[in-house]
Amino acid sequence: MKLTYECVAVFILSWLLAAVSGEIDNEGESGQVVDGPSPVRVTVYFEALCPDSRRLFRKQLGPTYRQLRDIMQLEYVPFGKAVATPRLSNGRITIDFECQHGPRECLGNRIMSCAENLLSVTDQHSLFMCIMTASYPVAAAEQCSKDLNIDWSTIQRCTKSRLGAVLLYMNGRKTATLRPHLYYVPTITINGKYSRATLPRSTSALKRQICEAYRADHPNC
């Protein structure tokens, strides 16, 4: 469902209050693998200009999604190790971002946060694959959208708006609630869980890990 700026602003204020009181938890990421052919929840925490994130898209996410898309419940969280500083002044929210690889990465993360809000998961994946495997990811976003018949003007308007900042901030809050805390980018959770021991497998043998989490037979497993 498409979110409005006013709607998302309510979420921001709620998260800010929770952050101050230390009440943010990871309840939404605590899912268990269910017996039977339930899809495997795969959540990808990444950054637009991170070399390891780009490698993950090229070598793991692309091939794995082609073979296992029907058993994957995929979610992207573009933010990584960025820092967000929200400010409330005269009833208006402004948010400053600092990204690990500079302002261009913040722009790329913001573009993909808007696309995540506007597009189906299938279109998100196609667009993000095109962006993240391009020689110049952020610069490629517009052409990737056009090549995929995705409305770039809508994404661009969101990116330049306050809504774009809020959506990116929301991805920052999702990242902040990871347990254990994010220490490496990219990070992948499988059914809401990851650990320092399992992370290397997620980033180098994602297909195998999804197949192991899927409690049913699949022809590509």
Secondary structure, DSSP 8 states (H G I E B T S, - for coil): ----HHHHHHHHHHHHHHHHHT----GGG-----TBT--EEEEEEE-TT-HHHHHHIIIIIHHHHHHHGGGEEEEEEETTT-EEEEEEETTEEEEEEE-TT-HHHHHHHHHHHHHHHHS-HHHHHHHHHHHHTSSSHHHHHHHHHHHTT--HHHHHHHHHSHHHHHHHHHHHHHHHT-SS---SSSEEEETTB--TTTHHHHHH-HHHHHHHH-BS--TT-
